[in-house]
Amino acid sequence: MKHSRPGATGTRRPRVVVVAPPFLSHAQPLSVLAGALARAGCEVHLATAPSFAPLAEAAGVRFVPLTVTRNANTGVARSTRQGAREAERLEEFLASTRRGAVAALLTQALHRGEDLLGDPSAVLSGLRELHARLSPDWYVVDQLSYPVTLALHCLGLPYATYCPGHPTYVPHAPEALFGVPRTWPRAVRPRERDLAELRRAAEAAEEAFTTRFGEVARAHAPAAPAPGRAFALASPHALVFAYPPFPWLPERPRGTAEFFYGGHCSPSAEPSPGGAWEEVVRRLRSARRRLVLVALGTFLSARDDVLAVVVRGIRSHVPDAAVVVAAGDRAGALSPLAGPDVHIADVVPQRWLLAKADAMVHHGGNNSFTECVVSGTPALVLPFSSDQFSIAHDAERAGLALCLDPSRLTPRAAGEALRELLAEAPPGLPVWTPEVRRRGPDWMARRLARTMASVGPVRV
C-alpha cells in the first residue's frame, strides 16, 4: 500500500480503525480480527465503548473510545447499565420470544429504528473528529453499525464491511428483506399469513431507514452519491463474512467488491480461565461420563424457562451427562437445579469449555455456531430471533447440528435430541470442521490487507 505520511524509515504500516458496537458478541470477534490485522502488518486501533478497552489490550492493538449507539450489552444484557427506553425495549423483545418466531421478528422490526439508527448525525460528527485525529487509511465496520457505515459513506472514507451474522444480513437481491429469514429449519415453519405480516413490517422498517439515510446524506454530504437502499449499503471494496462458504448461500452480484467467507472469527487458542473453572470441569467429569454446555447468548440467557427444560431433559434422558449452564442474571433463579451433575453460572468461558464438552445447546447465534464447528462439537440449536433461523437451517442442512423450536420445547424432545447427538456425531463435522479451521481471522486479515493494498488509501 502506498502511504502519504512517511515514518522514520520513509514508510509506515497501513493504519486501520476497526469500529465495533458496544455489544460483547460483536466487539469480541472484531477485536480478534483487529489483532489479526495487526499480525498482517497493519497499525490497528479498536474504536468501541470504553468498557471494551480490555479487548483491545488482549488483541495487542490500540484502543479508541467511540460510542455509536445508546444500546449496550457488556456480557449479560439485563445486567448492563443503559437508558430506561433501551431496557424497556429489551424486555419487550424477551417477552416476544415467548410467543414464537414471527412475534420475536416483528418486535425486532418495530424496534429497528431505535435499536440500530439512534443518532446518525452525532455518529458522523464523532467519526469526522476521530478521522481528523488519526487519519487512518482504512476502516473496518460491523455491518449492523448502520450509522457508522452511513457516516463513512458520507465522508467518502474507505472501509471494509464485516458481517457478524448470517450472510443474508447484507441483502443479496431486491426481493431480499433484512429481518425476514430466507430459509427456515424444519422445526420452525411459520404460517404464510404470519410471514406476510412480517414482510410488511420489514418493508416498512427498510423504507424508514432508507428515508433517514437519504436525509442525513443530503444534509451532510449533498455532493456524495446517494446511499440508496439502507440495509444494502456496504463497502464497495470488501465484505467479510465470518461464516462457512456453504454452496447453497445466495450468490452475490458481480462487481468491484470482493466477498470473503472467513469461516469463523475466534482465536486459534483459548487460555485457561483459571483454577476455579478447571475444578468445575474435573468435578462434573468425575460425576458423569459426558459434558454438555448450555448457553443461549448474552440476551437470551434471560429465557430461564428454556434453560430449565433443557437441564431437566438431560437429567431424565441422558443420565450419563453433566451440564454447565450459562444463565446470565437468571443464575439465582435456576440455582435449585444445581447439583453434582449441574453447574450454573452467570457467564461461562464458552470457547474454552467447547474443547471440554461433548455437545452444546445454543440459540443459533453466529459466534456459538461457528465456534462449535471449529471445535468439532455437536450442537442442538434452539433459534429464537434475528438470523438464528437461517443459521439453524444451514447447521441442519450441513449435517452439523439438530434443531428444535424453543417455543414448543419439552424435556423429552431436548433429552432425546442430545442423546442422539452424543450417540453419533453429526456427519457434517468431519467435512466442515477442517474447512472452517483453514480460514478464520488471520485468513480474513491477510485478504483484507491485500485488498487495502490494491485499492490504496483514498484521500478526499
Secondary structure, DSSP 8 states (H G I E B T S, - for coil): ---SS--TTS----EEEEE--SBHHHHHHHHHHHHHHHHTT-EEEEEE-GGGHHHHHHHT-EEEE----S--BSSSGGGS---HHHHHHHHHHHHHHTT-HHHHHHHHHHHHHHHH-S-HHHHHHHHHHHHHHH--SEEEEETT-HHHHHHHHHHT--EEEEE-S-GGGS--STT--TTS-S---TT----HHHHHHHHHHHHHHHHHHHHHHHHHHHHH-TTS----SGGG---SSEEEE-S---TTS-----SS-EEEE------S------HHHHHHHHHHHHH-SEEEEEE-HHHHTT-HHHHHHHHHHHHHH-TTEEEEEE-GGGHHHHGGG-BTTEEEESS--HHHHHTT-SEEEE---HHHHHHHHHHT--EEE---STTHHHHHHHHHHTTSEEE--GGG--HHHHHHHHHHHHHS--TTHHHHHHHHHTSSHHHHHHHHHHHHHHH-----
